[in-house]
Amino acid sequence: MENNVYLYTGSPICPKFTLNIGGRELVSGTDYDVEITDNVHVGTAHVIIKGKGKFKGVIERTFEIKPVPARSLSFFADSTEFDYTGEPCVMKLAVRFGDITLTENEDYTVEYVDNIEPGTGSAVLRFSGDYEGMMTVPFAIFRPEPEETNIEEDEEEPEQSEDIPKLVSVSEISADAVRLGESVQVQIRAEGGVAPYTYAVFLTKIKAQNWLTVQDYSEETSVSVTPARATRYLLLVKVKDSRDIIAKQYFKISVSEQ
Protein backbone atom coordinates (compact mmCIF):
# COMPACT_ATOMS: atom_id res chain seq x y z
CA MET A 1 0.00 0.00 0.00
CA GLU A 2 1.10 3.57 -0.66
CA ASN A 3 0.84 4.53 3.02
CA ASN A 4 -0.92 3.53 6.21
CA VAL A 5 -2.58 6.83 7.19
CA TYR A 6 -5.35 8.67 5.33
CA LEU A 7 -7.64 11.59 6.10
CA TYR A 8 -11.38 11.07 6.19
CA THR A 9 -12.97 11.98 2.84
CA GLY A 10 -16.61 10.97 3.29
CA SER A 11 -16.17 8.20 0.71
CA PRO A 12 -14.65 4.70 0.92
CA ILE A 13 -10.86 4.81 0.90
CA CYS A 14 -9.22 2.14 -1.26
CA PRO A 15 -5.43 2.29 -1.16
CA LYS A 16 -3.49 1.37 -4.27
CA PHE A 17 -1.09 -1.53 -3.96
CA THR A 18 0.69 -4.15 -6.08
CA LEU A 19 1.59 -7.80 -5.45
CA ASN A 20 4.68 -9.33 -7.01
CA ILE A 21 5.94 -12.90 -6.94
CA GLY A 22 9.25 -13.80 -8.57
CA GLY A 23 9.34 -10.50 -10.42
CA ARG A 24 5.84 -11.00 -11.81
CA GLU A 25 3.08 -8.54 -10.92
CA LEU A 26 -0.13 -10.34 -9.99
CA VAL A 27 -3.47 -9.26 -11.43
CA SER A 28 -6.37 -8.33 -9.18
CA GLY A 29 -9.45 -10.43 -9.89
CA THR A 30 -7.41 -13.08 -11.66
CA ASP A 31 -4.66 -13.94 -9.21
CA TYR A 32 -6.25 -12.56 -6.06
CA ASP A 33 -9.33 -10.86 -4.63
CA VAL A 34 -9.33 -7.87 -2.29
CA GLU A 35 -11.81 -7.10 0.47
CA ILE A 36 -11.60 -3.78 2.37
CA THR A 37 -13.78 -3.11 5.42
CA ASP A 38 -14.26 -0.21 7.86
CA ASN A 39 -12.76 2.13 5.25
CA VAL A 40 -15.16 5.09 5.36
CA HIS A 41 -15.12 6.56 8.85
CA VAL A 42 -12.33 7.43 11.26
CA GLY A 43 -10.65 4.38 12.78
CA THR A 44 -8.79 1.29 11.62
CA ALA A 45 -9.62 -0.14 8.20
CA HIS A 46 -8.85 -3.74 7.27
CA VAL A 47 -7.55 -5.15 3.98
CA ILE A 48 -7.83 -8.87 3.24
CA ILE A 49 -6.13 -10.24 0.11
CA LYS A 50 -7.05 -13.79 -0.86
CA GLY A 51 -5.09 -15.68 -3.48
CA LYS A 52 -7.00 -17.46 -6.23
CA GLY A 53 -6.24 -19.78 -9.14
CA LYS A 54 -2.72 -21.04 -8.72
CA PHE A 55 -2.07 -18.68 -5.85
CA LYS A 56 -3.13 -19.58 -2.36
CA GLY A 57 -3.05 -17.94 1.03
CA VAL A 58 -4.33 -14.80 2.73
CA ILE A 59 -2.60 -11.50 3.45
CA GLU A 60 -4.06 -9.11 6.02
CA ARG A 61 -3.15 -5.44 6.36
CA THR A 62 -4.59 -2.40 8.14
CA PHE A 63 -4.53 1.35 7.66
CA GLU A 64 -5.75 4.29 9.70
CA ILE A 65 -8.33 6.94 8.78
CA LYS A 66 -7.74 10.17 10.68
CA PRO A 67 -10.28 12.94 11.38
CA VAL A 68 -10.42 16.12 9.31
CA PRO A 69 -9.05 19.17 11.22
CA ALA A 70 -11.38 22.10 11.84
CA ARG A 71 -9.26 24.41 9.66
CA SER A 72 -10.33 22.37 6.59
CA LEU A 73 -14.04 23.04 7.20
CA SER A 74 -16.20 25.84 5.81
CA PHE A 75 -18.46 27.84 8.10
CA PHE A 76 -21.64 29.78 7.25
CA ALA A 77 -23.91 31.84 9.52
CA ASP A 78 -27.15 33.69 8.84
CA SER A 79 -25.89 36.71 10.80
CA THR A 80 -22.97 37.84 12.91
CA GLU A 81 -24.61 41.09 14.06
CA PHE A 82 -27.53 41.25 16.48
CA ASP A 83 -29.57 43.96 18.14
CA TYR A 84 -29.81 43.65 21.92
CA THR A 85 -33.16 42.18 23.04
CA GLY A 86 -32.34 40.79 26.48
CA GLU A 87 -32.66 37.26 25.07
CA PRO A 88 -29.81 34.93 24.07
CA CYS A 89 -28.59 35.51 20.52
CA VAL A 90 -28.28 32.29 18.50
CA MET A 91 -26.97 31.94 14.95
CA LYS A 92 -28.25 29.56 12.30
CA LEU A 93 -25.09 27.66 11.49
CA ALA A 94 -23.97 25.50 8.61
CA VAL A 95 -20.62 23.71 8.65
CA ARG A 96 -19.46 21.89 5.53
CA PHE A 97 -16.64 19.66 4.43
CA GLY A 98 -16.72 19.83 0.65
CA ASP A 99 -20.24 18.72 -0.33
CA ILE A 100 -20.87 17.20 3.11
CA THR A 101 -22.99 19.22 5.57
CA LEU A 102 -22.09 18.34 9.15
CA THR A 103 -24.82 17.49 11.66
CA GLU A 104 -25.01 19.40 14.94
CA ASN A 105 -24.80 17.23 18.08
CA GLU A 106 -23.43 14.42 15.93
CA ASP A 107 -20.39 15.89 14.22
CA TYR A 108 -20.07 18.94 16.45
CA THR A 109 -21.58 20.75 19.43
CA VAL A 110 -22.12 24.49 19.83
CA GLU A 111 -21.62 26.49 23.02
CA TYR A 112 -22.42 30.21 23.15
CA VAL A 113 -20.36 32.64 25.22
CA ASP A 114 -21.51 36.18 26.17
CA ASN A 115 -24.54 35.99 23.86
CA ILE A 116 -27.02 38.15 25.80
CA GLU A 117 -25.58 41.53 26.77
CA PRO A 118 -24.26 44.12 24.27
CA GLY A 119 -20.67 43.55 23.26
CA THR A 120 -18.76 40.73 21.63
CA GLY A 121 -20.02 37.17 21.91
CA SER A 122 -18.88 33.95 20.32
CA ALA A 123 -20.07 30.55 19.23
CA VAL A 124 -17.60 27.79 20.10
CA LEU A 125 -17.87 24.70 17.89
CA ARG A 126 -16.22 21.50 19.09
CA PHE A 127 -15.86 18.66 16.59
CA SER A 128 -15.83 14.91 17.11
CA GLY A 129 -16.06 11.65 15.18
CA ASP A 130 -14.80 12.18 11.63
CA TYR A 131 -13.70 15.73 12.50
CA GLU A 132 -11.48 17.17 15.22
CA GLY A 133 -10.55 20.46 16.82
CA MET A 134 -12.61 23.53 17.55
CA MET A 135 -13.71 26.73 15.84
CA THR A 136 -14.62 30.04 17.48
CA VAL A 137 -16.96 32.36 15.57
CA PRO A 138 -17.26 35.91 16.96
CA PHE A 139 -20.38 38.04 16.66
CA ALA A 140 -21.48 41.45 17.88
CA ILE A 141 -24.51 42.42 19.97
CA PHE A 142 -25.49 46.07 19.66
CA ARG A 143 -28.00 48.11 21.58
CA PRO A 144 -29.68 50.52 19.10
CA GLU A 145 -29.53 54.15 20.19
CA PRO A 146 -33.11 54.69 21.43
CA GLU A 147 -33.61 58.37 20.69
CA GLU A 148 -31.01 59.59 18.22
CA THR A 149 -31.47 58.68 14.56
CA ASN A 150 -28.26 60.42 13.56
CA ILE A 151 -25.69 60.84 16.32
CA GLU A 152 -23.47 62.84 13.97
CA GLU A 153 -25.90 65.76 14.13
CA ASP A 154 -25.09 68.49 16.65
CA GLU A 155 -26.73 68.04 20.04
CA GLU A 156 -28.12 70.75 22.21
CA GLU A 157 -25.59 70.96 25.01
CA PRO A 158 -24.91 73.45 27.80
CA GLU A 159 -22.37 76.07 26.84
CA GLN A 160 -18.89 75.48 28.21
CA SER A 161 -17.65 78.07 30.65
CA GLU A 162 -14.61 80.09 29.64
CA ASP A 163 -13.33 79.70 33.22
CA ILE A 164 -13.15 75.92 32.91
CA PRO A 165 -10.85 74.12 30.44
CA LYS A 166 -12.83 72.87 27.47
CA LEU A 167 -13.96 69.26 27.71
CA VAL A 168 -12.30 67.09 25.03
CA SER A 169 -11.96 63.41 24.33
CA VAL A 170 -8.36 62.24 23.94
CA SER A 171 -9.22 58.59 23.42
CA GLU A 172 -7.20 56.11 21.35
CA ILE A 173 -7.88 52.91 19.40
CA SER A 174 -5.46 50.02 19.04
CA ALA A 175 -5.75 49.86 15.23
CA ASP A 176 -7.62 51.49 12.39
CA ALA A 177 -7.33 48.46 10.08
CA VAL A 178 -8.05 44.89 11.20
CA ARG A 179 -9.01 41.55 9.72
CA LEU A 180 -12.47 40.08 10.16
CA GLY A 181 -12.71 38.47 13.60
CA GLU A 182 -10.07 40.71 15.18
CA SER A 183 -10.95 43.22 17.88
CA VAL A 184 -10.21 46.90 18.21
CA GLN A 185 -9.45 48.09 21.73
CA VAL A 186 -10.76 51.54 22.62
CA GLN A 187 -9.04 53.36 25.48
CA ILE A 188 -11.17 56.32 26.53
CA ARG A 189 -9.75 59.43 28.21
CA ALA A 190 -11.08 62.92 28.79
CA GLU A 191 -9.45 66.23 29.56
CA GLY A 192 -10.96 69.48 30.78
CA GLY A 193 -14.55 69.94 31.85
CA VAL A 194 -15.66 68.98 35.34
CA ALA A 195 -15.14 65.43 36.60
CA PRO A 196 -16.49 62.85 37.09
CA TYR A 197 -16.92 61.69 33.50
CA THR A 198 -19.00 58.99 31.86
CA TYR A 199 -18.31 57.46 28.47
CA ALA A 200 -20.30 56.00 25.57
CA VAL A 201 -19.19 54.26 22.39
CA PHE A 202 -21.18 53.92 19.16
CA LEU A 203 -20.53 52.14 15.87
CA THR A 204 -21.96 52.40 12.37
CA LYS A 205 -21.03 51.28 8.89
CA ILE A 206 -19.78 54.09 6.68
CA LYS A 207 -22.77 55.70 4.89
CA ALA A 208 -25.24 53.83 7.11
CA GLN A 209 -28.01 55.77 8.86
CA ASN A 210 -28.34 53.91 12.16
CA TRP A 211 -25.81 53.95 14.97
CA LEU A 212 -25.48 51.01 17.34
CA THR A 213 -24.58 51.37 20.98
CA VAL A 214 -21.50 49.39 21.98
CA GLN A 215 -21.37 50.96 25.46
CA ASP A 216 -23.97 53.24 26.99
CA TYR A 217 -22.76 56.00 29.30
CA SER A 218 -20.74 54.42 32.10
CA GLU A 219 -17.41 54.83 33.88
CA GLU A 220 -15.80 52.01 31.87
CA THR A 221 -12.75 53.37 30.01
CA SER A 222 -11.68 50.25 28.13
CA VAL A 223 -13.97 48.85 25.45
CA SER A 224 -13.41 46.00 22.98
CA VAL A 225 -15.12 46.26 19.59
CA THR A 226 -15.20 43.31 17.16
CA PRO A 227 -16.71 44.36 13.81
CA ALA A 228 -18.78 41.52 12.37
CA ARG A 229 -18.44 42.30 8.66
CA ALA A 230 -15.68 43.16 6.23
CA THR A 231 -16.43 46.80 5.48
CA ARG A 232 -15.59 50.31 6.71
CA TYR A 233 -16.91 51.55 10.04
CA LEU A 234 -17.15 54.83 11.88
CA LEU A 235 -16.63 54.62 15.65
CA LEU A 236 -17.79 57.44 17.89
CA VAL A 237 -16.62 58.10 21.46
CA LYS A 238 -18.72 60.48 23.54
CA VAL A 239 -17.47 61.87 26.84
CA LYS A 240 -19.93 63.50 29.27
CA ASP A 241 -18.86 65.50 32.32
CA SER A 242 -20.79 66.30 35.51
CA ARG A 243 -22.48 69.29 33.83
CA ASP A 244 -23.88 67.05 31.04
CA ILE A 245 -21.54 68.68 28.54
CA ILE A 246 -20.55 66.20 25.82
CA ALA A 247 -17.37 65.99 23.75
CA LYS A 248 -17.18 63.75 20.68
CA GLN A 249 -14.33 61.99 18.92
CA TYR A 250 -14.56 59.96 15.69
CA PHE A 251 -12.43 57.09 14.38
CA LYS A 252 -12.54 55.30 11.03
CA ILE A 253 -11.94 51.53 11.04
CA SER A 254 -11.37 49.38 7.97
CA VAL A 255 -12.14 45.65 8.23
CA SER A 256 -10.81 43.22 5.58
CA GLU A 257 -11.52 39.56 4.93
CA GLN A 258 -9.46 36.99 6.83
VOTIFI-370955 format. One line per 8 residues: their letters; for each residue x, z, y of C-alpha. Coordinates in Angstrom, 3 decimals, always signed. Example, Ala and Ser with C-alpha at 12.3 -4.5 7.8 and 13.67 -1.06 7.14 Angstrom:
as	+12.300 +7.800 -4.500; +13.670 +7.140 -1.060;
//
This chain:
mennvyly	+0.000 +0.000 +0.000; +1.100 -0.661 +3.568; +0.838 +3.021 +4.530; -0.915 +6.210 +3.533; -2.579 +7.189 +6.832; -5.349 +5.332 +8.667; -7.639 +6.104 +11.594; -11.377 +6.192 +11.068;
tgspicpk	-12.973 +2.840 +11.977; -16.607 +3.287 +10.974; -16.168 +0.707 +8.201; -14.652 +0.918 +4.699; -10.862 +0.899 +4.809; -9.224 -1.256 +2.139; -5.430 -1.156 +2.287; -3.494 -4.270 +1.368;
ftlniggr	-1.090 -3.961 -1.531; +0.687 -6.079 -4.147; +1.591 -5.450 -7.797; +4.681 -7.006 -9.334; +5.944 -6.937 -12.901; +9.255 -8.573 -13.795; +9.338 -10.417 -10.496; +5.837 -11.811 -11.005;
elvsgtdy	+3.081 -10.918 -8.545; -0.129 -9.987 -10.336; -3.466 -11.431 -9.261; -6.373 -9.177 -8.334; -9.445 -9.887 -10.426; -7.413 -11.659 -13.082; -4.664 -9.205 -13.938; -6.246 -6.057 -12.565;
dveitdnv	-9.334 -4.632 -10.865; -9.331 -2.287 -7.866; -11.813 +0.467 -7.105; -11.597 +2.370 -3.783; -13.780 +5.418 -3.111; -14.265 +7.862 -0.205; -12.763 +5.246 +2.127; -15.163 +5.364 +5.088;
hvgtahvi	-15.125 +8.850 +6.561; -12.327 +11.258 +7.428; -10.653 +12.776 +4.385; -8.789 +11.622 +1.286; -9.615 +8.197 -0.139; -8.851 +7.270 -3.742; -7.546 +3.978 -5.145; -7.831 +3.235 -8.874;
ikgkgkfk	-6.126 +0.112 -10.235; -7.053 -0.862 -13.788; -5.091 -3.484 -15.675; -6.997 -6.233 -17.461; -6.239 -9.136 -19.779; -2.715 -8.723 -21.045; -2.067 -5.849 -18.679; -3.130 -2.357 -19.582;
gviertfe	-3.046 +1.032 -17.936; -4.333 +2.735 -14.804; -2.596 +3.448 -11.498; -4.062 +6.017 -9.114; -3.153 +6.361 -5.442; -4.589 +8.140 -2.396; -4.527 +7.659 +1.352; -5.746 +9.701 +4.292;
ikpvpars	-8.328 +8.782 +6.937; -7.736 +10.683 +10.173; -10.282 +11.383 +12.939; -10.421 +9.312 +16.118; -9.052 +11.216 +19.165; -11.382 +11.842 +22.100; -9.262 +9.655 +24.409; -10.326 +6.594 +22.367;
lsffadst	-14.038 +7.203 +23.042; -16.203 +5.809 +25.844; -18.459 +8.104 +27.845; -21.637 +7.246 +29.778; -23.913 +9.523 +31.843; -27.147 +8.836 +33.686; -25.892 +10.804 +36.713; -22.970 +12.912 +37.840;
efdytgep	-24.609 +14.058 +41.093; -27.530 +16.476 +41.254; -29.573 +18.142 +43.956; -29.810 +21.919 +43.652; -33.162 +23.043 +42.181; -32.342 +26.479 +40.787; -32.660 +25.073 +37.256; -29.810 +24.070 +34.931;
cvmklavr	-28.588 +20.519 +35.508; -28.277 +18.498 +32.292; -26.968 +14.952 +31.943; -28.247 +12.302 +29.561; -25.088 +11.493 +27.665; -23.966 +8.606 +25.501; -20.624 +8.647 +23.708; -19.458 +5.527 +21.894;
fgditlte	-16.644 +4.427 +19.661; -16.720 +0.649 +19.827; -20.235 -0.327 +18.723; -20.875 +3.115 +17.202; -22.992 +5.570 +19.217; -22.094 +9.148 +18.336; -24.823 +11.656 +17.493; -25.007 +14.942 +19.400;
nedytvey	-24.799 +18.082 +17.230; -23.430 +15.935 +14.419; -20.390 +14.217 +15.887; -20.068 +16.454 +18.940; -21.575 +19.429 +20.754; -22.115 +19.832 +24.490; -21.617 +23.017 +26.493; -22.415 +23.148 +30.212;
vdniepgt	-20.360 +25.225 +32.643; -21.515 +26.171 +36.178; -24.536 +23.861 +35.995; -27.020 +25.803 +38.152; -25.580 +26.769 +41.525; -24.261 +24.271 +44.119; -20.665 +23.264 +43.553; -18.755 +21.632 +40.730;
gsavlrfs	-20.015 +21.907 +37.172; -18.875 +20.319 +33.951; -20.067 +19.233 +30.546; -17.597 +20.102 +27.788; -17.873 +17.892 +24.699; -16.215 +19.089 +21.500; -15.857 +16.593 +18.656; -15.830 +17.106 +14.910;
gdyegmmt	-16.060 +15.178 +11.652; -14.797 +11.632 +12.176; -13.698 +12.505 +15.734; -11.484 +15.218 +17.172; -10.554 +16.818 +20.459; -12.607 +17.548 +23.534; -13.707 +15.836 +26.734; -14.623 +17.477 +30.043;
vpfaifrp	-16.964 +15.570 +32.356; -17.264 +16.959 +35.911; -20.379 +16.661 +38.038; -21.476 +17.881 +41.451; -24.510 +19.967 +42.416; -25.493 +19.665 +46.073; -28.005 +21.582 +48.109; -29.677 +19.100 +50.516;
epeetnie	-29.528 +20.195 +54.148; -33.111 +21.435 +54.694; -33.606 +20.692 +58.369; -31.010 +18.215 +59.591; -31.473 +14.556 +58.677; -28.261 +13.564 +60.424; -25.692 +16.318 +60.841; -23.475 +13.974 +62.841;
edeeepeq	-25.899 +14.134 +65.764; -25.091 +16.651 +68.490; -26.733 +20.035 +68.038; -28.118 +22.211 +70.754; -25.592 +25.007 +70.964; -24.913 +27.803 +73.452; -22.372 +26.840 +76.067; -18.887 +28.207 +75.480;
sedipklv	-17.655 +30.655 +78.075; -14.614 +29.641 +80.095; -13.334 +33.217 +79.700; -13.149 +32.912 +75.922; -10.853 +30.444 +74.120; -12.834 +27.468 +72.871; -13.960 +27.712 +69.259; -12.302 +25.033 +67.093;
svseisad	-11.961 +24.335 +63.406; -8.360 +23.941 +62.244; -9.224 +23.417 +58.593; -7.202 +21.352 +56.113; -7.877 +19.398 +52.913; -5.461 +19.043 +50.015; -5.747 +15.232 +49.859; -7.625 +12.385 +51.492;
avrlgesv	-7.327 +10.083 +48.459; -8.052 +11.196 +44.894; -9.010 +9.724 +41.546; -12.468 +10.163 +40.077; -12.706 +13.604 +38.472; -10.065 +15.178 +40.707; -10.954 +17.876 +43.216; -10.212 +18.214 +46.904;
qvqiraeg	-9.453 +21.734 +48.087; -10.761 +22.625 +51.544; -9.038 +25.482 +53.362; -11.170 +26.534 +56.323; -9.745 +28.211 +59.427; -11.085 +28.788 +62.918; -9.445 +29.561 +66.227; -10.960 +30.777 +69.475;
gvapytya	-14.546 +31.853 +69.937; -15.659 +35.335 +68.980; -15.138 +36.598 +65.432; -16.493 +37.086 +62.848; -16.918 +33.502 +61.688; -19.001 +31.857 +58.987; -18.308 +28.465 +57.459; -20.305 +25.573 +55.996;
vfltkika	-19.190 +22.391 +54.259; -21.178 +19.163 +53.922; -20.527 +15.872 +52.142; -21.964 +12.371 +52.397; -21.026 +8.892 +51.282; -19.783 +6.676 +54.086; -22.772 +4.893 +55.697; -25.239 +7.107 +53.833;
qnwltvqd	-28.009 +8.865 +55.768; -28.342 +12.156 +53.910; -25.810 +14.969 +53.946; -25.484 +17.336 +51.014; -24.583 +20.981 +51.370; -21.502 +21.976 +49.386; -21.370 +25.456 +50.957; -23.973 +26.988 +53.239;
yseetsvs	-22.762 +29.297 +56.000; -20.743 +32.102 +54.416; -17.414 +33.880 +54.826; -15.798 +31.868 +52.013; -12.755 +30.012 +53.374; -11.684 +28.130 +50.250; -13.972 +25.450 +48.847; -13.407 +22.981 +45.999;
vtparatr	-15.118 +19.592 +46.257; -15.203 +17.162 +43.311; -16.711 +13.812 +44.358; -18.777 +12.370 +41.524; -18.435 +8.664 +42.296; -15.676 +6.227 +43.155; -16.429 +5.477 +46.800; -15.593 +6.706 +50.313;
ylllvkvk	-16.908 +10.044 +51.548; -17.149 +11.881 +54.831; -16.627 +15.647 +54.619; -17.792 +17.888 +57.441; -16.620 +21.455 +58.097; -18.721 +23.541 +60.480; -17.474 +26.842 +61.866; -19.934 +29.267 +63.503;
dsrdiiak	-18.859 +32.318 +65.505; -20.790 +35.513 +66.298; -22.479 +33.834 +69.286; -23.877 +31.040 +67.054; -21.536 +28.540 +68.675; -20.546 +25.816 +66.196; -17.371 +23.753 +65.986; -17.185 +20.675 +63.749;
qyfkisvs	-14.329 +18.920 +61.987; -14.561 +15.688 +59.958; -12.427 +14.382 +57.094; -12.542 +11.034 +55.297; -11.935 +11.037 +51.534; -11.372 +7.967 +49.378; -12.136 +8.227 +45.646; -10.808 +5.582 +43.222;
eq	-11.518 +4.928 +39.560; -9.463 +6.829 +36.989;
//
